[in-house]
Amino acid sequence: MKICMAGACGRMGRRILDIAAATDDVVPAGVFDLPQWAGTELTVGAETGQPRKLVVGVDRDAEVAKADVLIDFTHADAALQNARAAAALAKPAVVGTTGLNNEQVAELRALAKKIAIVYAPNMSVGVNLLFKLTGEVARVLGLDYNVEIVEIHHNQKKDSPSGTAKRLAECAAEALGLDYDKETRHGRIGDVGKRPRSEIGLHAVRGGDVVGEHTVSFIGQGERIELTHKAHSRDNFARGALLAARFALTAAPGLYDMQDVLGLR
Ligand SMILES: NC(=O)c1ccc[n+]([C@@H]2O[C@H](COP(=O)([O-])OP(=O)(O)OC[C@H]3O[C@@H](n4cnc5c(N)ncnc54)[C@H](O)[C@@H]3O)[C@@H](O)[C@H]2O)c1
């Protein structure tokens, strides 16, 4: 599988290229970033003991044309421009970039009439399984078990709660037939009264260099179940992106997410 990496100089781009270079049947064929990085030499695959150099390309379309599939971890506006370029060249695309607004997602959906696009703001296999499990456990236990979600991230993170924690709350709300906007409660302070059965609590902890941890608790009378995911590094996102690229390569045109890639739907 020949990949083209958009955002090759970024944190995720570098890690995906490193893992791709260490994977037998994956070739980093195209690499590009913002124009000011064109010509930059990247050393990838150092962990294999056989590092190789890649040169960041000048022309996006030429880089996309070299590959079978585009992988984008850039910025919301850039992701749309890059997806348009992939569609024009009839290449499938993986969009890991977050922060797309509703219009941008609608445009991705329109482009996906022509090419397969996997769009997932969290590409971790473990987190996507946690989404599925959260819905299943909530469905079985029902409202007798109170749902509380705690997330922990490093002290540089700006948004709160994490997008993943919100998605976990949505999974629980969907399974319990609840309205997410009405029932979620972000932290508790003061005389908040008794906890309503239908409430879903979200709590954000910040500190140090924690990559990301999420725990969903289902708390009943005399027992509780806790589902926890802990990310040790960005590798889980990078490996998920390569799985998504393999899926996109053979998928019919359409807009997919990681639940499709992992067969969890
Ligand atoms: N889906 C997931 O699992 C997942 C995981 C981690 C990060 N992300 C998202 O991926 C994106 C990138 O994250 P990061 O940590 O690598 O950020 P980063 O800032 O380290 O890297 C982004 C790179 O994109 C480049 N870029 C910006 N505009 C571009 C353009 N028009 N064309 C080509 N390159 C361009 C930047 O120069 C930079 O090198 C963010 O939106 C982040 O939230 C998603």
Ligand as a Chemical Component Dictionary entry (heavy atoms), coordinates in Angstrom:
data_LIG
# 
_chem_comp.id                   LIG 
_chem_comp.type                 NON-POLYMER 
_chem_comp.pdbx_formal_charge   0 
_chem_comp.three_letter_code    LIG 
# 
loop_
_chem_comp_atom.comp_id 
_chem_comp_atom.atom_id 
_chem_comp_atom.alt_atom_id 
_chem_comp_atom.type_symbol 
_chem_comp_atom.charge 
_chem_comp_atom.model_Cartn_x 
_chem_comp_atom.model_Cartn_y 
_chem_comp_atom.model_Cartn_z 
_chem_comp_atom.pdbx_ordinal 
LIG N1  N1  N 0  -8.069 11.033 14.495 1  
LIG C1  C1  C 0  -7.199 10.832 15.478 2  
LIG O1  O1  O 0  -7.110 9.732  16.044 3  
LIG C2  C2  C 0  -6.287 11.950 15.889 4  
LIG C3  C3  C 0  -5.249 11.743 16.797 5  
LIG C4  C4  C 0  -4.374 12.792 17.083 6  
LIG C5  C5  C 0  -4.552 14.022 16.460 7  
LIG N2  N2  N 1  -5.596 14.195 15.610 8  
LIG C6  C6  C 0  -5.813 15.455 14.865 9  
LIG O2  O2  O 0  -4.910 15.474 13.767 10 
LIG C7  C7  C 0  -4.574 16.839 13.432 11 
LIG C8  C8  C 0  -3.061 17.004 13.466 12 
LIG O3  O3  O 0  -2.580 16.743 14.771 13 
LIG P1  P1  P 0  -1.023 16.892 15.127 14 
LIG O4  O4  O 0  -0.913 16.678 16.582 15 
LIG O5  O5  O -1 -0.207 16.066 14.185 16 
LIG O6  O6  O 0  -0.810 18.450 14.781 17 
LIG P2  P2  P 0  0.522  19.186 14.336 18 
LIG O7  O7  O 0  0.227  20.643 14.470 19 
LIG O8  O8  O 0  1.706  18.618 15.012 20 
LIG O9  O9  O 0  0.647  18.827 12.764 21 
LIG C9  C9  C 0  -0.185 19.331 11.741 22 
LIG C10 C10 C 0  0.669  19.463 10.483 23 
LIG O10 O10 O 0  -0.188 19.820 9.395  24 
LIG C11 C11 C 0  0.507  20.772 8.608  25 
LIG N3  N3  N 0  -0.416 21.524 7.753  26 
LIG C12 C12 C 0  -1.242 22.545 8.104  27 
LIG N4  N4  N 0  -1.904 22.976 7.017  28 
LIG C13 C13 C 0  -1.505 22.197 5.978  29 
LIG C14 C14 C 0  -1.828 22.153 4.609  30 
LIG N5  N5  N 0  -2.673 23.046 4.056  31 
LIG N6  N6  N 0  -1.270 21.189 3.828  32 
LIG C15 C15 C 0  -0.380 20.327 4.344  33 
LIG N7  N7  N 0  -0.004 20.338 5.650  34 
LIG C16 C16 C 0  -0.559 21.262 6.447  35 
LIG C17 C17 C 0  1.246  21.629 9.640  36 
LIG O11 O11 O 0  2.298  22.370 9.058  37 
LIG C18 C18 C 0  1.752  20.555 10.600 38 
LIG O12 O12 O 0  3.014  20.036 10.202 39 
LIG C19 C19 C 0  -5.314 17.681 14.489 40 
LIG O13 O13 O 0  -6.553 18.082 13.930 41 
LIG C20 C20 C 0  -5.519 16.710 15.639 42 
LIG O14 O14 O 0  -6.600 17.076 16.478 43 
LIG C21 C21 C 0  -6.458 13.198 15.309 44 
# 
loop_
_chem_comp_bond.comp_id 
_chem_comp_bond.atom_id_1 
_chem_comp_bond.atom_id_2 
_chem_comp_bond.value_order 
_chem_comp_bond.pdbx_ordinal 
LIG N1  C1  SING 1  
LIG C1  O1  DOUB 2  
LIG C1  C2  SING 3  
LIG C2  C3  SING 4  
LIG C2  C21 DOUB 5  
LIG C3  C4  DOUB 6  
LIG C4  C5  SING 7  
LIG C5  N2  DOUB 8  
LIG N2  C6  SING 9  
LIG N2  C21 SING 10 
LIG C6  O2  SING 11 
LIG C6  C20 SING 12 
LIG O2  C7  SING 13 
LIG C7  C8  SING 14 
LIG C7  C19 SING 15 
LIG C8  O3  SING 16 
LIG O3  P1  SING 17 
LIG P1  O4  DOUB 18 
LIG P1  O5  SING 19 
LIG P1  O6  SING 20 
LIG O6  P2  SING 21 
LIG P2  O7  DOUB 22 
LIG P2  O8  SING 23 
LIG P2  O9  SING 24 
LIG O9  C9  SING 25 
LIG C9  C10 SING 26 
LIG C10 O10 SING 27 
LIG C10 C18 SING 28 
LIG O10 C11 SING 29 
LIG C11 N3  SING 30 
LIG C11 C17 SING 31 
LIG N3  C12 SING 32 
LIG N3  C16 SING 33 
LIG C12 N4  DOUB 34 
LIG N4  C13 SING 35 
LIG C13 C14 SING 36 
LIG C13 C16 DOUB 37 
LIG C14 N5  SING 38 
LIG C14 N6  DOUB 39 
LIG N6  C15 SING 40 
LIG C15 N7  DOUB 41 
LIG N7  C16 SING 42 
LIG C17 O11 SING 43 
LIG C17 C18 SING 44 
LIG C18 O12 SING 45 
LIG C19 O13 SING 46 
LIG C19 C20 SING 47 
LIG C20 O14 SING 48 
# 
